[in-house]
Amino acid sequence: MFALGRTMATTAAAPSATTSALKQAGKVVCIGRNYADHIAELRNMKPKQPFFFLKPPSSIVLPGEGPCLRPGGVKMHFEVELALIMGKMVRDMEADDARGGAALEAIRAYAVAIDMTARNVQDEAKRKGLPWDIAKGFDTFLPMSEVIPKRAIADPHDVELFLDVNGEPRQRGSTGLMVYRIPRIVSDISKVMTLHPGDIVLTGTPAGVGPVAPGDVMRAGVRVDGEELEEGRIEVRVEQSPCSYEFSET
């Protein structure tokens, strides 16, 4: 049995690294406030350790599945991120492992994701000390790219994320600017909740987040050595949601 940390183990058969398998993720763990420039633009405090929250797999929308839907009364913001697709079970990873390569070895593949946020819903929840799961969890609030083979990204700390809206650049940022690097992220998550094969980890977003409205088209991706990876391409249109939900004060 392959071991990572004190109690890490592998499952008998991990799900295949296909794009359709992304929706079978047991959980999506999202790292917040992991780029200093993004922390500054939202006037947040820099966390003393990795800060994370969950997003439901039901929010995933894959290439060709349709638009990203804006719920009624919601101010919807985009946040482009590098996603890790786990390939091994990781539990309570020790700090020594985080300094080495064990965390990176546990990653099976990558993807590009847009973590959509209902910003006014989130802001109200923050003011009142309430959970803000709703702000992150609407259906279609996680557009994702095709699966990027691990071999295509030799160093996940040295790629450029980008996002355009209607052809206009909005986000540009190197993963080398992460406040907490991937081994530390994986280690800290694993001390709270076991990461299983197929789970998805979003690593944070650079500065430039902003609103989109129905009719806008978001295009996002990742560049390695200046070249865009075709598998990492996202192009998704924003439309108004037909759902009966309408945001109102809690």
SVG drawing of the C-alpha trace seen along z (x, -y; Angstrom):
<svg xmlns="http://www.w3.org/2000/svg" viewBox="-40 -47 51 50">
<polyline fill="none" stroke="black" stroke-width="0.4" points="0.0,0.0 1.3,-3.5 1.4,-5.8 1.1,-9.6 1.3,-10.9 0.4,-8.7 -2.8,-7.3 -2.9,-7.9 -4.2,-5.0 -5.2,-4.4 -8.6,-3.0 -8.8,0.2 -9.8,-1.5 -9.8,-5.3 -12.3,-6.9 -11.0,-7.5 -9.5,-10.9 -12.2,-11.8 -14.1,-15.1 -17.4,-13.4 -16.0,-11.9 -15.6,-15.4 -19.3,-15.5 -18.7,-12.3 -16.4,-14.2 -17.3,-13.5 -16.6,-17.1 -15.1,-20.3 -12.8,-22.1 -12.1,-25.8 -9.2,-27.7 -10.1,-31.3 -7.9,-34.4 -4.8,-32.7 -3.5,-35.6 -2.4,-38.8 -3.7,-41.1 -7.2,-39.5 -7.2,-39.8 -6.5,-43.6 -9.1,-44.2 -11.8,-42.8 -10.4,-44.5 -10.2,-41.2 -7.7,-40.1 -4.8,-37.8 -5.4,-34.4 -2.8,-33.1 -3.3,-29.6 -5.1,-28.2 -8.8,-29.0 -11.2,-26.8 -14.9,-26.1 -17.0,-23.6 -18.8,-24.0 -21.3,-21.3 -20.4,-19.0 -24.0,-19.8 -22.7,-23.3 -20.3,-21.9 -21.1,-22.7 -18.8,-21.0 -17.9,-22.2 -20.8,-22.0 -23.4,-21.5 -24.9,-25.0 -24.7,-28.4 -23.8,-29.8 -27.1,-30.9 -27.5,-34.1 -30.2,-33.7 -32.7,-36.5 -31.5,-39.5 -27.9,-38.2 -24.7,-40.1 -22.7,-37.3 -18.8,-37.5 -16.3,-35.3 -13.1,-33.9 -10.7,-31.8 -8.8,-29.1 -6.4,-26.1 -8.2,-23.0 -6.5,-19.9 -8.1,-16.5 -7.0,-14.1 -5.8,-10.6 -5.0,-9.2 -6.6,-9.2 -4.9,-11.7 -5.5,-11.9 -3.7,-13.9 -0.6,-14.5 2.4,-15.5 4.3,-18.7 7.3,-16.8 5.3,-15.4 4.1,-18.9 7.7,-20.0 8.3,-17.1 6.6,-15.8 4.0,-13.5 1.1,-16.1 1.9,-16.6 2.1,-12.9 -1.4,-12.5 -2.7,-14.8 -4.0,-12.8 -4.7,-15.7 -5.6,-19.4 -8.4,-21.6 -9.4,-25.2 -12.4,-26.3 -14.5,-29.5 -15.7,-29.8 -18.8,-31.9 -19.9,-33.9 -23.2,-35.6 -21.3,-38.6 -24.2,-40.5 -25.5,-37.3 -22.0,-36.6 -21.5,-40.1 -24.8,-40.1 -23.9,-36.8 -20.5,-38.1 -22.1,-41.2 -24.5,-39.1 -22.1,-36.3 -24.0,-33.7 -22.8,-30.9 -22.4,-31.8 -22.9,-28.4 -25.8,-29.8 -23.4,-32.4 -21.2,-29.6 -23.6,-26.7 -26.1,-27.6 -26.4,-25.2 -23.9,-26.1 -21.8,-28.1 -18.7,-26.1 -17.8,-26.0 -14.9,-23.7 -12.6,-22.8 -11.7,-19.4 -9.3,-17.4 -5.7,-18.6 -3.3,-15.6 -0.8,-15.9 2.1,-15.7 1.0,-18.9 1.8,-21.0 5.3,-20.2 5.1,-22.8 1.6,-23.9 3.3,-26.9 4.5,-28.3 1.5,-28.7 -0.6,-31.7 -4.4,-31.8 -6.5,-34.2 -10.1,-35.2 -11.7,-37.5 -15.3,-38.8 -16.6,-39.6 -13.0,-39.5 -11.8,-42.0 -9.0,-40.9 -10.2,-40.8 -7.9,-38.4 -4.2,-37.6 -2.1,-35.9 0.7,-33.5 0.1,-30.6 3.6,-31.4 1.9,-34.3 -0.1,-31.9 0.1,-32.8 0.0,-29.1 1.4,-26.6 -0.2,-23.4 1.6,-21.0 0.5,-23.2 -3.0,-23.4 -3.4,-19.7 -1.8,-19.1 -4.0,-21.5 -7.2,-20.2 -6.2,-16.6 -5.9,-17.4 -9.6,-18.4 -11.2,-16.1 -9.9,-13.2 -9.3,-13.8 -10.5,-10.9 -9.7,-10.1 -11.8,-12.2 -12.2,-15.1 -11.5,-18.5 -9.5,-21.3 -9.7,-24.9 -6.5,-26.7 -7.6,-30.4 -8.0,-33.2 -5.8,-36.2 -7.0,-39.8 -9.4,-41.1 -12.6,-39.4 -15.8,-41.2 -19.4,-41.0 -21.0,-39.4 -24.6,-39.7 -26.8,-37.8 -25.4,-38.0 -21.8,-38.1 -19.4,-35.4 -16.6,-34.3 -13.4,-32.8 -10.8,-31.4 -7.8,-29.2 -4.2,-28.5 -0.9,-29.1 2.3,-27.1 5.5,-28.8 3.3,-31.3 1.3,-28.6 -2.4,-28.1 -3.4,-24.5 -6.4,-23.5 -7.7,-21.1 -7.9,-24.0 -10.1,-26.2 -13.5,-27.4 -15.9,-29.4 -19.4,-29.8 -22.2,-32.3 -24.1,-33.9 -27.9,-33.7 -30.7,-34.6 -31.8,-31.6 -35.4,-30.4 -35.4,-29.2 -37.9,-30.7 -35.2,-31.8 -35.0,-35.5 -32.5,-37.0 -33.9,-38.7 -32.4,-39.8 -32.0,-37.0"/>
</svg>
